[in-house]
Amino acid sequence: MAKAVTGVGRVTVFPLLHLWPDMYGVVAYATTGNFGDTAIVGYIPIPEVPDVYLMDAAARHAVGSSTTASVDWVLCTGWSARSVPKPGTLDLPEAAWALEIDGRGAPKDTLYGHNQLFTGRFSLDSPDLMDQARRVLDSRVPTRQAVPVG
């Protein structure tokens, strides 16, 4: 059984290209601990999208091969999504959430105010907010257009 962490606070939900060239998932960023020193970055489960294992995605993107480089990449991805939101980002000022932990780590030094990182499967307690979070994917998935019949 996976360990879990829960909290209430600001949650930023954003689309993330995690498998090149066109496989997007939805990721959530929250904080917990003393003054938000622990970052929570997890994927929102969507049935038609493979799970987004953030530490694996980080290992493919991070400069350097160390665990610290992967932790830094995940922290930068979450923090950047909040500080410079892209179209389609959902910002929830106050939401109850839970994370089933599948990864953890710590940056070499405090990064974006964080000393610790937990990754995994993220959920919001409210079914309505979970639906809104899943719809963030719609901002990245092209809609099918009817082809005129000739």
Salt bridges, closest charged atoms under 4 A:
ASP51 OD2 - ARG121 NH2 3.20
ASP91 OD1 - ARG10 NE 3.02
